[in-house]
């Protein structure tokens, strides 16, 4: 019986991440897990930890197995470590349940889970927020238009409240309490469950119907060069890569109204030295292209480098280049115009291990001593900033989320608070192959569009580049593993949503409730059996 419940929970929680339109399954997906725990509690089962940990491992593996296509070790670690953290949260719930009765332990479970998700999304240096419960609705954006008020953790709250309401109803039936309730109590219970499950759907439908998109257009051209990253970084000359993208831009701007923003993907070039950016051949060719096509500017990704000449190591992430010479690396976005003026932004939310070394003062030394310095050493930008599109005397602030950054909802609101009227996402999703990974990543951009009510222009090296409107709908997209040029119109917006203005209130409340109940559990005596 426990095995069937574990498999059922795995299926219900995985399908929303694997197939569009199935987000509603998450509203009942945790019920089998809660039933498993109830059975174990009632029967006095020992070592139940392995059952809930195994369920979380299956869920993580079913939804994010594709990480192993880029790094087998990293994929295994991500699945096992993320499942372990989920299991720790669930184990804390079981500990609180042994000390406190009634509904309080279940309230603690929901709050603790969301507090952990908030930790992942904010301060954690080793984080993997891919399976935040609110992301379950990334392929079902018609259900969560209210993310403009709550952000993604509002969806996590909906998932927990719905699951707990349904679970509570099943418990009432199994305990025989339902038969002892009078008509008013039954009606109140059913009405409450219906309101919890379907109320947010109705609210979303009303917002969808009422929302009026702004009508301040800007033309965009997105180049998807379709370069195999293992070839791109393994020997394909940069001049050839640049020629491919410039040819795509040439096709895209023909007959296009100006001004127009042109986008090239993340880490498109590796020849940008921050000590003298204009000396880059790629930079000069992009500048010359915009000069030959007035009214255009190019936003592109680059692996950038800064050389530092001094005796001691300038930072824990700097690498030695020679005697008294060091270099620091960044994953950057640049926007260049015809005069050579450029804006620069360094990716801040870096992928642990691959791009950055968590706690570099400690782990960096271990990496140097034992592994030869294989871990990523990119340095992120401390304060979020925007790039400025200034063609034809306009000044349009653009927020550019570089790849992994587009998973972090509250972080992306920082672009809007800095004035961004449009959000660009540049990425390189081909490391994972033709798997659910790049599709999930695309759909998460739809959630950022709703939270900020900003159009999103998404440029991927290969599959899937897209234009997403302010309701999270993908209005135009390219195919996977095909070179493509996507031209279209985005609508600029200056309005700040409630979520942009006030941030993740749901997450902050979850941290407060989690802390309060945990403190109470620590001081109250254990309940008698």
C-alpha positions in Angstrom: 0.0 0.0 0.0 2.8 2.5 0.9 4.5 1.8 -2.4 1.4 2.5 -4.4 0.9 5.8 -2.5 4.5 6.7 -3.0 4.2 6.1 -6.8 0.9 7.9 -7.0 2.4 11.0 -5.3 5.4 10.9 -7.6 3.2 10.8 -10.7 0.9 13.6 -9.5 3.7 15.9 -8.5 5.9 15.2 -11.6 3.4 15.5 -14.4 2.8 19.3 -13.9 6.5 19.8 -14.6 6.6 17.4 -17.6 3.4 18.2 -19.5 1.5 21.5 -20.1 -1.9 22.0 -18.7 -1.6 19.6 -15.7 -0.7 22.1 -13.0 -3.9 21.3 -11.2 -2.6 17.9 -10.3 -0.2 19.5 -7.8 -3.3 20.5 -5.8 -3.8 16.9 -4.7 -0.3 15.5 -5.4 0.8 15.6 -1.8 -2.3 13.9 -0.5 -0.9 10.3 -1.0 2.3 11.3 0.8 0.3 12.6 3.8 -1.8 9.4 3.7 1.5 7.4 3.8 2.6 9.4 6.9 -0.8 8.8 8.6 -0.6 5.1 8.0 3.0 5.0 9.4 1.9 7.0 12.4 -1.1 4.9 13.2 0.8 1.6 12.8 3.9 2.8 14.7 6.0 2.0 11.7 9.8 2.3 12.2 12.2 3.8 9.8 9.5 5.6 7.8 12.1 8.2 6.8 13.2 5.9 4.0 9.7 6.0 2.6 9.3 9.7 2.3 12.9 10.2 1.3 12.4 7.6 -1.4 9.3 9.4 -2.6 11.1 12.7 -2.9 14.0 11.0 -4.7 11.5 9.6 -7.3 9.9 13.0 -7.7 13.2 14.8 -8.2 14.5 12.1 -10.6 11.3 12.0 -12.7 11.4 15.8 -13.2 15.1 16.7 -13.3 16.9 13.6 -14.5 18.1 15.6 -17.5 20.7 17.4 -15.4 22.8 14.2 -15.9 23.1 14.9 -19.6 25.4 17.8 -18.7 27.1 16.3 -15.7 26.3 12.8 -14.4 27.7 13.5 -10.9 26.0 16.8 -10.7 22.7 15.2 -11.7 22.9 12.5 -9.1 23.9 15.0 -6.4 21.1 17.4 -7.3 18.4 14.6 -7.1 19.7 13.1 -3.9 20.6 16.4 -2.1 17.4 18.2 -3.0 15.3 15.2 -2.0 17.3 15.0 1.3 16.4 18.6 2.1 12.7 17.9 1.3 12.9 14.9 3.7 14.5 17.0 6.4 11.5 19.4 6.2 9.1 16.4 6.4 11.1 14.9 9.2 10.8 18.2 11.2 7.0 18.0 10.6 6.9 14.5 12.1 8.9 15.7 15.1 6.6 18.6 15.7 3.6 16.3 15.3 5.0 14.2 18.2 5.0 17.2 20.4 1.9 19.1 19.4 -1.5 17.9 18.3 -4.3 19.1 16.1 -3.8 21.1 12.9 -0.7 22.9 14.1 1.9 20.3 12.8 0.3 20.5 9.3 0.5 24.3 9.4 4.1 24.0 10.4 4.7 21.6 7.5 3.4 24.1 4.9 5.3 27.0 6.5 8.5 25.1 6.9 8.4 24.0 3.3 7.8 27.5 2.0 10.5 28.9 4.3 12.9 26.4 2.8 11.8 27.5 -0.7 12.4 31.1 0.2 15.8 30.3 1.5 16.6 28.7 -1.8 15.3 31.7 -3.7 17.2 34.3 -1.7 20.3 33.7 0.3 21.4 30.1 -0.2 24.7 29.7 -2.0 24.0 26.1 -2.8 20.4 26.1 -4.1 18.3 24.3 -6.6 14.8 26.0 -6.7 13.7 24.3 -9.8 11.0 22.3 -8.0 9.5 25.1 -6.0 5.8 24.0 -5.7 4.6 27.3 -7.3 6.5 26.3 -10.4 4.0 23.5 -11.0 1.7 26.0 -12.8 4.4 27.3 -15.2 2.6 25.3 -18.0 -0.8 26.3 -16.8 -0.5 30.1 -16.5 -4.3 30.6 -16.8 -4.6 29.4 -13.2 -2.1 31.8 -11.6 -2.6 35.3 -13.0 -2.6 36.4 -9.3 1.1 35.8 -9.1 1.3 39.5 -9.8 0.3 39.8 -6.1 1.9 36.8 -4.5 4.8 35.6 -6.7 5.6 31.9 -7.1 5.4 31.1 -3.4 1.7 32.1 -3.5 1.4 29.0 -5.7 3.3 27.0 -3.2 0.8 28.1 -0.5 -2.1 27.2 -2.8 -0.7 23.7 -3.3 -0.3 23.1 0.4 -3.6 24.5 1.5 -5.4 22.5 -1.2 -3.6 19.3 -0.3 -4.2 19.7 3.4 -7.9 20.5 2.9 -8.4 17.4 0.8 -6.4 15.3 3.2 -8.4 16.7 6.1 -11.6 15.7 4.4 -10.4 12.2 3.8 -9.3 11.9 7.4 -12.7 13.0 8.6 -14.3 10.3 6.4 -11.9 7.6 7.6 -12.4 8.5 11.3 -16.1 8.6 11.1 -16.3 12.2 12.1 -18.1 13.1 8.9 -21.1 11.0 9.8 -21.3 12.8 13.2 -21.3 16.3 11.7 -24.7 18.0 11.2 -25.7 19.4 7.8 -24.3 22.9 8.5 -20.9 21.5 9.4 -20.8 19.3 6.3 -21.8 22.2 4.1 -19.2 24.5 5.6 -16.5 21.8 5.1 -17.4 21.2 1.5 -17.7 24.9 0.8 -14.3 25.5 2.3 -12.6 22.9 0.2 -14.3 24.1 -3.0 -13.2 27.7 -2.1 -9.6 26.7 -1.4 -9.2 24.6 -4.5 -11.3 26.6 -7.0 -11.3 30.1 -5.6 -7.8 31.0 -6.9 -8.8 29.6 -10.3 -11.8 32.0 -10.4 -9.6 34.9 -9.3 -7.1 34.1 -12.0 -9.8 33.9 -14.7 -11.1 37.4 -13.7 -7.7 38.9 -13.8 -7.1 37.3 -17.2 -10.3 38.8 -18.5 -9.7 42.2 -17.0 -6.0 42.7 -17.7 -5.4 45.2 -20.4 -1.9 45.0 -21.9 -0.1 48.2 -22.5 0.4 49.4 -26.1 3.9 50.9 -26.3 5.5 48.7 -28.9 9.2 48.0 -29.6 10.5 45.8 -32.4 12.8 42.9 -31.5 14.9 40.5 -33.5 16.1 37.3 -31.8 18.9 35.3 -33.3 19.0 31.6 -32.5 22.3 30.4 -34.0 21.8 26.7 -32.9 25.4 26.1 -32.0 26.1 22.8 -30.2 27.7 24.1 -27.0 30.1 21.2 -26.9 31.3 22.3 -30.4 30.9 26.1 -29.7 33.2 26.0 -26.8 35.4 23.3 -28.2 36.9 24.8 -31.3 34.3 26.6 -33.5 36.1 29.9 -34.3 34.4 33.0 -32.8 34.6 34.8 -36.1 32.5 32.0 -37.7 30.0 32.2 -34.8 29.7 36.0 -35.1 29.2 35.7 -38.9 26.3 33.3 -38.3 24.5 35.7 -36.0 25.2 38.8 -38.1 23.7 37.0 -41.1 20.6 36.2 -39.0 20.4 39.8 -37.8 20.7 41.0 -41.5 17.7 38.8 -42.4 15.7 39.9 -39.4 16.0 43.7 -39.9 15.0 43.6 -43.5 11.8 45.6 -43.9 11.6 46.0 -40.1 10.5 49.2 -38.5 13.0 51.0 -36.3 14.0 51.3 -33.6 14.7 47.6 -33.0 16.5 45.6 -30.2 18.5 42.7 -31.5 19.3 39.8 -29.1 22.1 37.2 -29.2 22.3 34.3 -26.6 24.1 33.8 -23.4 27.9 33.4 -23.5 27.8 34.1 -27.2 31.4 35.3 -27.2 34.5 34.8 -25.0 36.7 37.6 -26.3 35.5 40.5 -24.0 38.3 41.7 -21.7 36.9 44.2 -19.3 40.1 46.1 -19.1 39.5 47.2 -22.7 36.1 46.1 -24.0 36.3 47.9 -27.4 39.3 45.9 -28.4 37.1 42.8 -28.7 36.6 41.8 -32.3 33.1 40.6 -31.7 32.2 43.9 -29.9 33.6 45.9 -32.9 31.7 43.9 -35.5 28.4 44.3 -33.5 29.1 48.1 -33.2 29.7 48.3 -37.0 26.5 46.4 -37.7 24.4 48.8 -35.7 26.1 51.7 -37.4 25.1 50.3 -40.8 21.6 49.7 -39.6 20.5 53.0 -37.8 18.0 52.5 -35.0 19.3 49.1 -33.9 21.2 48.1 -30.8 22.5 44.6 -29.9 22.1 42.8 -26.6 24.3 39.8 -26.3 25.9 37.4 -23.7 29.6 37.1 -23.1 32.1 35.3 -21.0 34.1 38.3 -19.8 37.5 38.5 -18.1 39.3 41.1 -16.0 43.1 41.1 -15.6 44.5 42.2 -12.3 48.2 42.8 -11.7 49.3 42.7 -8.1 51.2 40.4 -5.7 48.5 38.9 -3.6 45.3 37.1 -4.7 42.7 39.9 -5.3 39.8 37.6 -4.3 39.0 34.1 -3.3 37.7 33.5 -6.8 40.6 34.9 -8.8 42.8 32.5 -10.8 46.5 32.9 -11.2 47.6 33.9 -14.7 51.3 34.3 -14.0 53.7 36.0 -11.6 51.9 38.9 -10.0 49.0 38.5 -12.5 45.5 37.2 -11.9 42.2 37.1 -13.7 38.5 37.1 -12.6 35.7 35.9 -14.8 32.0 36.8 -15.3 29.0 35.6 -17.2 27.9 39.0 -18.6 25.3 40.7 -20.8 26.2 43.7 -22.9 24.2 46.1 -24.9 26.1 48.0 -27.6 25.1 50.8 -30.0 26.6 52.3 -33.2 28.9 54.7 -31.3 30.5 52.0 -29.2 28.7 53.0 -26.1 27.8 49.9 -24.1 26.0 48.9 -20.9 27.3 45.9 -18.9 25.7 43.5 -16.4 27.2 40.5 -14.7 25.0 37.5 -14.0 24.4 37.3 -10.2 22.4 34.1 -9.8 25.1 31.6 -10.8 24.8 27.9 -11.1 26.6 26.2 -8.1 29.6 24.2 -9.0 29.4 24.9 -12.8 29.7 28.7 -12.6 30.5 29.5 -9.1 32.1 28.0 -6.0 29.9 28.2 -3.0 31.7 29.6 0.1 34.9 30.1 -2.0 37.2 30.9 0.9 36.8 27.3 2.1 35.5 25.2 -0.8 37.8 27.0 -3.3 40.9 25.9 -1.5 39.6 22.3 -1.3 38.9 22.5 -5.0 42.4 23.8 -5.8 44.1 21.2 -3.6 42.1 18.1 -4.5 40.4 18.7 -7.9 42.8 21.1 -9.6 40.4 24.0 -9.6 37.7 22.6 -11.8 34.7 24.4 -10.0 33.4 27.5 -11.6 34.8 30.8 -10.4 32.5 33.4 -12.0 31.8 36.6 -10.0 28.3 38.0 -9.9 27.3 41.6 -9.7 26.3 42.7 -6.1 23.6 45.1 -7.1 21.0 44.4 -9.8 21.0 46.9 -12.7 19.4 47.4 -16.1 20.7 48.0 -19.6 19.6 51.0 -21.6 18.3 50.9 -25.2 18.8 54.4 -26.5 18.2 54.1 -30.3 16.3 57.0 -32.0 16.6 59.2 -28.9 14.6 56.8 -26.7 15.8 55.6 -23.3 14.3 52.2 -22.6 15.6 50.4 -19.5 15.8 46.6 -20.2 16.3 44.0 -17.5 18.3 41.1 -18.7 18.0 37.8 -16.8 20.9 35.6 -17.8 19.8 32.0 -18.0 19.5 30.6 -14.4 18.4 34.0 -13.1 15.0 33.7 -14.8 14.1 31.0 -12.2 14.2 33.6 -9.3 11.0 35.5 -9.2 11.7 38.1 -6.5 15.2 38.6 -7.8 13.7 39.5 -11.3 11.5 42.1 -9.7 14.7 44.1 -9.0 15.0 44.9 -12.7 11.5 46.4 -12.7 12.3 48.4 -9.5 15.3 49.8 -11.4 12.9 50.9 -14.2 12.9 48.0 -16.6 10.1 48.3 -19.1 11.0 45.0 -20.8 12.7 41.9 -19.6 15.1 40.0 -21.8 16.2 36.4 -21.0 19.4 35.2 -22.7 20.3 31.5 -22.2 22.0 28.4 -23.5 19.9 25.4 -22.8 21.4 22.9 -25.2 23.7 21.3 -22.5 20.8 19.0 -21.5 19.8 17.8 -24.9 16.2 17.3 -26.1 14.8 16.8 -22.6 12.2 18.4 -20.4 14.8 20.8 -19.0 14.8 23.4 -21.7 11.0 23.3 -21.9 10.6 23.8 -18.1 13.1 26.7 -18.3 11.1 28.4 -21.0 7.8 28.0 -19.0 9.4 29.6 -15.9 9.8 32.8 -17.9 6.0 32.9 -18.3 5.8 33.1 -14.5 8.2 36.1 -14.5 6.0 37.8 -17.1 3.0 37.5 -14.8 4.8 38.5 -11.6 6.2 41.7 -13.2 3.6 42.2 -16.0 6.5 42.7 -18.4 6.8 41.3 -21.9 9.7 38.9 -22.2 12.0 38.5 -25.2 13.8 35.2 -24.7 16.9 34.4 -26.8 18.3 30.9 -26.6 21.3 29.5 -28.3 19.1 26.7 -29.4 15.5 26.0 -28.4 13.5 27.7 -27.4 13.6 31.4 -28.2 10.2 33.1 -27.6 8.2 36.2 -27.2 6.0 36.1 -24.1 3.2 38.6 -23.3 2.4 40.2 -19.9 -0.1 37.4 -19.1 2.6 34.8 -19.5 1.3 33.5 -22.9 3.9 32.4 -25.4 2.9 34.4 -28.5 5.8 33.4 -30.8 8.5 30.8 -30.5 11.2 28.9 -32.3 11.7 25.1 -32.6 14.2 23.0 -30.8 17.6 22.4 -32.4 17.0 24.6 -35.5 18.7 27.8 -36.5 16.0 30.5 -36.5 15.4 34.2 -36.5 12.4 35.4 -34.5 11.1 38.9 -35.2 8.1 40.5 -33.5 6.9 43.3 -31.2 7.0 43.5 -27.4 5.0 46.0 -25.4 6.8 48.2 -22.9 5.3 48.8 -19.5 6.1 51.1 -16.6 3.4 49.8 -14.1 4.7 48.1 -10.9 2.7 45.1 -9.7 2.0 44.5 -6.0 4.7 41.8 -6.0 7.2 44.1 -7.5 6.5 46.8 -4.9 6.3 44.7 -1.8 8.1 41.5 -2.7 7.6 38.0 -1.4 5.1 38.6 1.5 4.0 35.0 1.4 7.6 33.7 1.9 8.3 36.2 4.7 5.1 35.2 6.5 6.0 31.5 6.1 9.4 32.1 7.7 7.7 33.9 10.6 5.1 31.1 11.1 7.8 28.4 10.8 10.0 30.1 13.4 7.1 30.7 15.8 5.8 27.1 15.7 9.3 25.6 15.9 10.0 27.7 19.0 6.7 26.6 20.5 7.6 22.9 19.8 10.9 23.3 21.5 9.5 24.7 24.7 6.3 22.7 25.1 6.5 19.2 26.7 6.0 16.2 24.4 2.3 15.3 24.1 1.3 12.0 25.8 0.7 9.0 23.7 
